[in-house]
Amino acid sequence: MIRTLALVVWIAAAGAAAAQTITGRISGTVTDSSGGILPGVTVTAVRAETGLSRTAVTDGSGTYAFVDLPIGTYTVKAELQGFKSLARTSITLTADGRVGANFALEV
């Protein structure tokens, strides 16, 4: 009986460990300095530890998202012609983390 119970506990713990994820998500909205949404902004996330780079473009709502990013520390930069680029540094992404990084770009 004790062996069966121990086996059940071990299997349950192994299943929970397997369900953990080692990726996260960085997302946000890009606006101009007056708060107007900016579609078409190029947003780049670069992982400091490896140089891994991913690029996204804001949609019609000015939003972007990087999903399934490996955990680590990132710099996220927003760029659009006619506006000053802006970067957020030292964004730490943890397992199954969801981090928001909004930008307000100036002309």
PEMO-V588735 format. One record per helix or strand of 3 or more residues. SS is the DSSP state (H for helix, E for strand). FROM is the first residue (numbers start at 0). TO is the last residue. If there is no record, write none. Layout:
# PEMO-V588735
SS_FROM_TO / SS_FROM_TO
This chain:
# PEMO-V588735
H_1_18 / E_22_31 / E_41_46 / E_52_56 / E_62_69 / E_71_78 / E_85_92 / E_97_99 / E_102_104
